[in-house]
Amino acid sequence: MVKLTGREEAMLAGEEGAAVQKAMELLIRYADALGAEDFVETNNVAGVPGSAPPWIKQYYAADGGDYRAVFSRFDLDADEVVDIPRMNAFSCHLQGGMDPMLWREQGMSEAAFDNFRSDEQQVAEHGIQLLKTCTPYLAGNVPVMGEHCAWMESSAVIFCNSVIGGRTNCEGRESTSAAMLARRIPNWGFHRDEYRKGQHSVDVAVPVDDVFEWGMLGYFVGGEVQDTIPVIEGAIAAPSLIRHKHFGAAAASSGGVEMYHMVGITPEAPGVEAAFGGARRGETFCYDAAARRRTYETLNSVGQCEDVDYVMLGCPHYSIEQIAHAAGLIEGRKVHSNSALWIFTSRSVKALADANGHTETLRKAGALLMTDTCSAISQAVPEGTRVAALDSAKQVHYLPAMMGIEGWYGTTADCIDAACSGKWRGRLA
Ligand code: F3S
């Protein structure tokens, strides 16, 4: 049984209100299922608290079918509906289901938008920051090394653990919503030193020097090590934040990687011994020219037809640097009449893109810069899409399978060319 502090006992007894009490009850069940001995305090929680499509609200119609009902019964798994106060931890809302301005272009109905708007108002009124992104670390929520967080979203979790040295498991909606109220999360998994050590080696034998290559390396690594912690060594120079973002997202998709070390690069791996917490262990996987080609072929195995009718960029959500790059590549060109280009980012990064003129450059070319969501999350693609081109290994992994379409993986330049020509010409150099 998880051991409680006096403050936690008081929360469980209802001294901080019924919602906090229900949150503690849920967290205790969760901690006991994990075998955690106690809780850590957290003041950095990222989830999707209380938001729900109309069919979920309908499911809770007998309880009122509103935010309060969904938060109580769905998020907190409570046996009764309770009043939901403002959150106690610093709390952020991750990505959502539609763009707040371009929802019509995404094919959303007026009713779905009304529901979105009402949820959003509730979220803000409960003291939850509307970051609306899978990249909170690009939108104002940057943990510090060692900070205990409770985050959902696999690409954000792997970035937090590996690149920043923050500490989070890949949480779910229920645990994050409860943690927002109780400021607690079980002291288990990546919160503990002993679970943060490397388990296998990856020897990189070919140069990996752009986002496209880092995405492929991440996809290879996840496929090999699955849900363990890889230690990456060899022919790698310190990747930029963007390259880490694409590497981690890919590794979390092809496997279930939630943390990696890069020797001499990531903060908990100054050397091999620190990365493994002692002697090297596990298997060694070699990423050589043959493995690189195999990975490229796997990622492109869902592409047959070279007529591209949709290009999606921004998985994980694009940074301002990536938007500037894409705008530079398309400036003076036009998206082909048989194709469409949608780029996804967070609201805060879009505000920067607006201020810097990138949104307008993209708009003049016929591209749309969207926020809050992506095609996989919203399941929204331009009408009639049969073949998509993507610069994200993660998105190639998910979108074609989810939408029953074909998909190509290539560089950002390959994708912009496809959007402007309507043809896929990407090849492995
Ligand atoms: Fe983000 Fe969607 Fe990719 S929410 S990580 S852009 S699948």
Boltz pocket constraint, residues with backbone or C-beta under 6 A from the ligand:
constraints:
  - pocket:
      binder: B
      contacts: [[A, 95], [A, 134], [A, 155], [A, 249], [A, 314], [A, 315], [A, 316], [A, 317], [A, 344], [A, 373], [A, 374], [A, 375], [A, 376], [A, 377], [A, 394], [A, 395]]
      max_distance: 6.0
